[in-house]
Amino acid sequence: MIFWQQFTVAADMGSSIFAWSLLIFVVAALALSITRPAERVRIRSAVLLMALALVGLLTAAVLASSGVNPAKSSYKWISWAARFLLWISFVNVGSVFVFEVFLDALRLKPPRIMRDLLLALTYIVVGFGTLSKDVDITGIVATSAVITAIIGLSFQDTLGNMMGGMALQLERAIGVGDWIRIDGQEGMVKEIRWRHTAIETRNWDTIVIPNSALMKSHVMILGRRAGQPRQHRQWVYFNVDFRYSPTEVSEVVETALRAEPIPNIAPEPYPNCVVMDFKESYCSYAVRYWLTDLAADDPTNSIVRTRIYFALRRAGIPLSIPAHSIFMTEEDESRRERKSAEEIDEHAEALKRVELFQTLTDEERRSLAARLRVAPFVRGEAMTRQGAAAHWLYIITRGDAEVRVSVDSNLSERIATLHQGDFFGEMGMMTGEPRSATVIALSDVECYRVDKEAFHDIMRSRPEIAEDISEVLARRRVELDAVREDLNEEAKQARLRQHQGDLLHRIRNFFKL
């Protein structure tokens, strides 16, 4: 009992208060370690300090029990150090509870530097408070003022960095997660510490900037605007020669970029195409879009460039070639005719494989083949969209695509996959019916496009083709109905006659036969 009294005297606490304080510390440390795993390092350090404090108190109690005069300096300094470590361990566990539990429950998140500052001030108060019991601190305070002045003059840069860090955190001008540009370098703010701010670049590098230098520099915070989501405008440049009007080029590019959402591009403002300048032999354009993930600038630019390339190629608009570039090819009339004939033969063979055109004569197929247009699409691009009015048909010559049908305003269901040799859009070309589904390219896709205008002359010269085509269209529709509704043969024939008559009437009206 006497030894316990010596123990609590060294701790400068009553026996019951000391016992309850230890119990509360152990329970709190255990509970916080379980519920706040991110703070386990701080809690372990507090437990270690508590263990050192208990060793110090034990040493002081042993000295007192062995007859050492408590007024001696050895006992005083050992007991003071033990009390200081004891209270520091209490403060560390208490700070975890206050900042990580209490303030978190109130949805308050003070800056880390404020937490560190309050802890530092608390350590100073605890140090002087425990020291004042045995030592006259008046002289220490007077001396410390002189020491503080000397330290302040010697460590101006360090103090400037510390004050800069405090200002950054308290004013919240720049926060962790912000993308900034400083001295030509761009990166995301990863950490703001007492002395420096760490910035991670897209190149997997980390830039460490002293806080005082950061406060003195011109810093651009990328993608931040009050009350708006984070998004940063990007520019993608390309050139097209003067044979094509700026209105046509801009319309083709903007339609392609807005047809299907692109990852990491904001839906609003819409991507747009603008004319930048007139050069010697071409017009310079730029696509502007708003990037939502500032780390993915180059990959997103690549997707946009790919969309631009395929959109211009579908429209038959080539990218410009510098005026001083000269390509020499040995060419004569017979070679051009032979090359054109080979292309028509290739197109006609593709038409022959389409059931819709199998009733055409070879001459009619060659006539139609001469007017086919090559239509490439990039992976992920919408080839056609449900509800759109499009009076043409696509024949897939390379790649795969998926057919999706919207079941409500937000969801779409995948119903089929199209491969090489498949075609779609026949109802739009033959009757003007809006697209019944959306088709998305699963890979880079090459298509032939057959327009209503190209087919119109054949229909006018031989109107009876409409009957054959209406039968093909009706049969395709009835086959789908039979799968969905499990129709018997009699019902299929009745449905076939009904659909064929309706489609024949619509085809004749659409082509004005």
PyMOL commands that set and color helices and strands:
alter all, ss='L'
color gray80, all
select helices_A, chain A and resi 2-11+15-35+37-65+73-105+112-131+138-154+156-171+211-216+246-259+297-314+333-352+355-357+362-369+426-431+452-461+465-485+489-511
alter helices_A, ss='H'
color red, helices_A
select strands_A, chain A and resi 179-182+185-192+196-200+206-210+220-222+232-241+272-278+282-291+373-377+382-384+392-398+401-406+412-418+423-424+438-441+445-451
alter strands_A, ss='S'
color yellow, strands_A
deselect
rebuild
show_as cartoon
